[in-house]
Amino acid sequence: MTIRETEPRTSLRAAIYIRVSIKNLQEDRYSLSAQTTELTRYAESQGWEIVDIFKDTDSGTKLKKPGLESLLDYVEDGKIDVVLVIEQDRLSRLDAVSWHFLKNVLRENNVKIAEPGHIMDLSNVDDEFYSDLKNIFAHRNRRDIIRKMMRGKRQFTREGKVWGKQPDGYIHVKETSSVVVDENRSWIIPYIDDLLLEQGISATGVASCLNQLCKTPTGKEWTVNQVLQRYKNKAYHGVLEKTFSNGETITVEDVYPKLRSLETFETITQRLKENYKAKPAESHFLRNVIITCASCNRLVSVNKTSSHSRKKDKTYPVFTLRHLNESTHDDCEAKPYVNTKRIKNSLITAVKSILIDEKTAKKYIDAEFDDKELDKIKKQLSELNKQKNDVNSKMDKILKLYLDGKWSEEVLDKERDQLDSRLKHIENSIDDLKRKYELVKTSQFNYDVVVEFLSIAAHFDSLLEESEQQRLIGSIFPTATLDVSNDLLIMHARLPQQVTLDIRINIETMEAVKEREMYAAAKEKYHAIQTYLNKNKGASLEHLQKHFHSNYSTLIKYQEWFGPFKHLAPNRLGPEMRQKRIKTIKKALQSHPDATGRQLEKITGINRKMIYKLIREEKLR
């Protein structure tokens, strides 16, 4: 092989590439600053022009790195002649395929690889072979390093010491290789445990609840999988458990401070198994909305039951809003139990009315969009700050009760979790109102903004699939408050400006619902009858009675409500037919004054009983 010594003072355009695998954990020789200093001095000693310095803090096994990709852009643009690295493994510990790609890009653009004291020209067969060997050894050396590291980590774990990223709610103390509770996030575990076990909320609902209070540690929205990970993680009841790539699982008890008990973990595991086996929840337009009870501030969920119709011998689903947990329901003064039929039509009416004009919108939304709104927000902020101070005061009091020995630690934790949750809600409401205040002040929150946001909901009632309705309503109204004492469901629309708009939905009485349903069913049947008459012109009411199993009075009522049927045969019991028959009988009696009923029947074609009836009632003889 040929390894050519670099010639000093050769005029080459050099790009310096430096890399470390893990920030601040490399030895001095391979730190970013050390590599930069040494390579800069070397390039200057050779008289090379340093075009640029490219840096990466990542693994050498990855081809896609910001610094390396920028370097390759310079290579393909013909801006450099040589890539200068402290050692070739800084440029590549790539697998064979990725290394072949990188090597070809350099060779095709006549760019060499340089280390202090050596240049490798990849267009030269011997240099290329040597460079390939260096990459193979670097790749293998990395695997050896990883194996040694993992042996050390396994032993580290057996000793009950922690390393790497820790579960949400804990902070890693590097000096002692131990963990302590993160007071800012430890409330999450008891909070989600309460939602699942006490209130019966699914993992999907729990994720939605968390999204109203905080973000994940990485600042993103909560997902179902992230919630399930926290339910299944044994660290929260003290256990350090890690499974390594060789298949070994190491478990060490009492390593983490406990945020839940072992009994709670086992109960959660059983509940999740039951929920997994259970049939998926049926779609419902309010299923994706987090609804809070105005009376007790606990969650209210959509609950499905069945209703049996004796008349039709069928079972119909009934959806109600109520507390799923019986103890929560019993403790609530309002004890909400609302058939969702009482809400759906009112929601449709409210949205369409808001879109008509600002005056009509005021019936449903509590926003002035002017100085009056600013005054109202100030009052709301003042009230929320009072509530915040009250919660903080209660926190101090419960701690005093615990220190005085009047409360157990378990009771303290339960009360503190509830107050923490309440405090988070208040603080979020304060932030929301502050944003709203600024938007109203700068005229960025107005009626036109509301109309633009709610216009999509105008098509809610035209969506055929219940799942489509569920997704639409859930995206527009992520939260709501059920106030049964005032027969209101207050839907909280989340506008793109990150402010909340409250829309008051009146809850109908069941009498009004039944009357509306009866009217809708009558209209549907009326159209069915008219469609039948369009195909069977001249059908009589008597025929329709039998065909549609309807009473004569019902068919007459349909026509009074929706208009006369078209193509209907004259009603033999109606006033027009009666007058026509009277006229026919009179004419027959003028010609045959002594004719019997049987004879008149033959002459007129009218039923004999009807002839007797009309003669008697109209005194035709």
Secondary structure, DSSP 8 states (H G I E B T S, - for coil): ---B---TT---EEEEEEEESSTT-S-GGGSHHHHHHHHHHHHHHTT-EEEEEEEEES-TT-S--HHHHHHHHHHHTT--SEEE-SSHHHH----HHHHHHHHHHHHHTT-EEEETTEEE-TTSHHHHHHHHHHHHHHHHHHHHHHHHHHHHHHHHHHTT---SS--TTEEEETTTTEEEE-TTTTTHHHHHHHHHHTS---HHHHHHHHHHH---TTS----HHHHHHHHH-GGGGT-EEEE-TTS-EEEESS-S--SS-HHHHHHHHHHHHHHHHS------TTTTSEEEETTT--EEEEEEEEEEETTTTEEEEEEEEE-SSHHHHHH-SS---EETHHHHHHHHHHHHHHTT-HHHHTTTB---SSHHHHHHHHHHHHHHHHHHHHHHHHHHHHHHHHHTTSS-HHHHHHHHHHHHHHHHHHHHHHHHHHHHHHHHHTT-SSHHHHHHHHGGGGGGGG--SHHHHHHHHHHH-SEEEEEGGGTEEEEEEE-TTS-EEEEEEE---HHHHHHHHHHHHHHHHHHHHHHHHHHSTT--HHHHHHHHT--HHHHHHHHHHH---TT----TTSHHHHHHHHHHHHHHHHH-TT--HHHHHHHH---HHHHHHHHHHHT--
